[in-house]
Amino acid sequence: MTQETFYEYLKNVFHPWLLRFKVAFPILLFVDGHRSHVSLQTTEFCKEKQTVLICLFPNSTHVLQPLDVAFFRGLKVKWNKRLIDWRTFRAGESLKRHDFAPLLKRAVDMVNLSPTLCNGFRKCGLYPWNPDAVNYAMLLQNKTPQTSASTAQKQPISDTNNEFESKNVLLGLKSYLTVGQLKRFEDNYSNTIRTGPVGDTNLFYVWQTIKRESNEQHSTIQNEKLPRFSGFHESEIRAGRLNVQARFASFEQQAISSQDDSVCNEQLTEEAMHFFRG
């Protein structure tokens, strides 16, 4: 979305729709804070057409925008199902641009739009207008500033979620397979040349790709759980150096004060070996 396309949408699509359905003016139009929604051209058009633009607060669309609250999550589930079905019969090939819109249309058609969208507007307090309907407690979550260490600790959690998502996709795909198909797939998982019915070829390669991704993510998570040596701290190095210098000065002083060089050397060697062994 750009400032130009949003302006064209308001002028050629949204405003004519309001006139066709005889919506009373002035109206309120809620938008998020994306820069494409705010331009001089758009502002002047809205002012002329009695349309009041209201930008939602930053980082609040998950509780104030109807699509975020009620629609996108269900659509994502339907989209994933359609995408798996599409790839199952195309040997896991990449989705092309000309295939995207028809596939998305089928996913949207699977969502019960009318009650879903009405519920989204109701929960956001937009229609019917009710500021108390908003779940403001969600805006208070994760309020504590994140340090670099705590931020780093979140990455394995994200990877774990990705692993669970791959496993769920793999389980969903297995539900389409017969026991015989699954056994043949497992037997051919690591083979360079696959054996089995030709009709299962595309399905096998989809299953193989998803299983490999799941195994790789699991391996990555396990490796990240291993403790890693990040080097000595500067204070530790400085303290160790001072300790060595002090012990060496002590050895040197003993050598100077000793009358028997051979006895001194043996004692110094034993003490030095004991020190460096811990």
Secondary structure as the mmCIF struct_conf table of DSSP 4:
data_model
#
loop_
_struct_conf.conf_type_id
_struct_conf.id
_struct_conf.beg_label_comp_id
_struct_conf.beg_label_asym_id
_struct_conf.beg_label_seq_id
_struct_conf.end_label_comp_id
_struct_conf.end_label_asym_id
_struct_conf.end_label_seq_id
HELX_RH_AL_P HELX_RH_AL_P1 GLN A 3 TYR A 9
HELX_RH_PI_P HELX_RH_PI_P1 LEU A 10 PHE A 14
HELX_RH_AL_P HELX_RH_AL_P2 HIS A 15 ARG A 20
TURN_TY1_P TURN_TY1_P1 PHE A 21 LYS A 22
HELX_LH_PP_P HELX_LH_PP_P1 VAL A 23 ALA A 24
BEND BEND1 PHE A 25 PRO A 26
STRN STRN1 ILE A 27 VAL A 31
BEND BEND2 GLY A 33 GLY A 33
HELX_RH_3T_P HELX_RH_3T_P1 ARG A 35 HIS A 37
HELX_RH_AL_P HELX_RH_AL_P3 LEU A 40 GLU A 48
TURN_TY1_P TURN_TY1_P2 LYS A 49 GLN A 50
STRN STRN2 THR A 51 CYS A 55
HELX_LH_PP_P HELX_LH_PP_P2 LEU A 56 PHE A 57
TURN_TY1_P TURN_TY1_P3 PRO A 58 ASN A 59
HELX_RH_AL_P HELX_RH_AL_P4 THR A 61 LEU A 64
HELX_RH_AL_P HELX_RH_AL_P5 PRO A 66 PRO A 66
HELX_RH_PI_P HELX_RH_PI_P2 LEU A 67 PHE A 71
HELX_RH_AL_P HELX_RH_AL_P6 PHE A 72 THR A 88
TURN_TY1_P TURN_TY1_P4 PHE A 89 GLY A 92
HELX_LH_PP_P HELX_LH_PP_P3 GLU A 93 LYS A 96
HELX_RH_AL_P HELX_RH_AL_P7 ARG A 97 ASP A 109
TURN_TY1_P TURN_TY1_P5 MET A 110 MET A 110
BEND BEND3 VAL A 111 VAL A 111
HELX_RH_AL_P HELX_RH_AL_P8 LEU A 113 LYS A 123
TURN_TY1_P TURN_TY1_P6 CYS A 124 TRP A 129
HELX_RH_3T_P HELX_RH_3T_P2 PRO A 131 ALA A 133
BEND BEND4 VAL A 134 VAL A 134
HELX_RH_3T_P HELX_RH_3T_P3 TYR A 136 LEU A 140
TURN_TY1_P TURN_TY1_P7 GLN A 141 ASN A 142
BEND BEND5 THR A 144 THR A 144
HELX_LH_PP_P HELX_LH_PP_P4 PRO A 145 THR A 147
HELX_RH_AL_P HELX_RH_AL_P9 SER A 148 LYS A 174
TURN_TY1_P TURN_TY1_P8 SER A 175 TYR A 176
BEND BEND6 LEU A 177 LEU A 177
HELX_RH_AL_P HELX_RH_AL_P10 VAL A 179 ASP A 187
TURN_TY1_P TURN_TY1_P9 ASN A 188 SER A 190
BEND BEND7 THR A 192 ILE A 193
BEND BEND8 GLY A 196 GLY A 196
HELX_RH_3T_P HELX_RH_3T_P4 VAL A 198 ASP A 200
HELX_RH_AL_P HELX_RH_AL_P11 THR A 201 LYS A 225
BEND BEND9 LEU A 226 LEU A 226
HELX_RH_AL_P HELX_RH_AL_P12 GLU A 234 SER A 257
BEND BEND10 GLN A 259 GLN A 259
HELX_RH_AL_P HELX_RH_AL_P13 ASP A 261 PHE A 276
TURN_TY1_P TURN_TY1_P10 ARG A 277 ARG A 277
#
